[in-house]
Amino acid sequence: MTLAVFFGCAFIAFGPSFALFVFTIAREPLRVIILIAGAFFWLLSLLLSSLVWFIAIKASNSQDPSLQRGLLIFGVFFSVLLQEVFRFAYYRLLRKANEGLAAISDDDSSAISVRQMAYVAGLGFGIMSGAFSMINVLSDSLGPGTVGIFGDSQYYFITAALMTLALTLLHTFWGVVFFEGCEKSRWWVIAAVVSLHLLVAGLSLLNPLYEGSLPPVYVITLLMGVWAFFSSGGSLHSLSALCTRKT
């Protein structure tokens, strides 16, 4: 039973992102490099936010539950803001690299567009975020133990996998929309991405009240998916052509 839970949750959490990697990234070395670099930038943001949170915990009164709860909330929101700062830094780095690639090419064009870089970078952020969110949960799912034996939710593993899936996709969508906002100097778009990221992080603090966190997160994921589709150049006509297999 533990193996079934392990593989089921792993496939739910990482199946879509793995499929995206295999079919859209794996065959292009440049995209693989951008993906790995994006994951590295997310790791850097996690390292810095963890350091700040660790210092705050050590400097505070560990016997005060309300203070520790407040520090946890502070750590979550600070980590979100730092992730978005590093997303912007990564955009600036990729923009400079793209200009350099275009300058040395024969036809003054880059091998990858900004929209493609946004998608790959966002997926890199999402995969690494999902890995850190889910790795310990998957380890615990192998046992020993019985979920919910002490009155806790029996749906912990499946909801954790669904939340990880949503966050992985959200990072991909946020990357596309965020880069588009930077390209067109639409700062309200960047503010919207940061605000939605903060909102999703806040909703995750409602757990284990999963009915209060999971449905709103998936509504946001759906809306961000639609926004990212149009931001990346999609249209109703192209969607119709895809559905009817017309070019």
Disulfide bonds with the S-S distance in Angstrom:
none
